[in-house]
C-alpha cells in the first residue's frame, strides 16, 4: 500500500507526498534501531550484574572452603 502510494506520487511528481512517506519510513526504521540498541544495552548491564553475583558467590565458597551452598 505504501509502495503503491509512493509510486503514484513519483508518477505525478508530487514531491511533498514522496518526502512525507520517506520521512515516515525512515522514522520507523530509526525507532526500531534505537529500540534494538536499548535492548542490547540492558542485556549487557544484566550480564555484568550476573557475573558480579557469580564472582561474589565463588569468592564466598573459596573463603569458607565449601564446595556447594546449602539451601537449608
C-alpha angles and dihedrals in degrees: 000000000000091000090051091052091046092050091048092049091050091048092052091040092238095158094174091062091044090052094048092049092049091049091051093049092047091047092054091047093049091047092053091047092051090050090053091049091050092050091050090051092050091048092052091050091051090048091053091049092050092049091051090052092048091049091051091049092049091048090051091050091049093050094048095041092231124140097209139015113244118218097212 
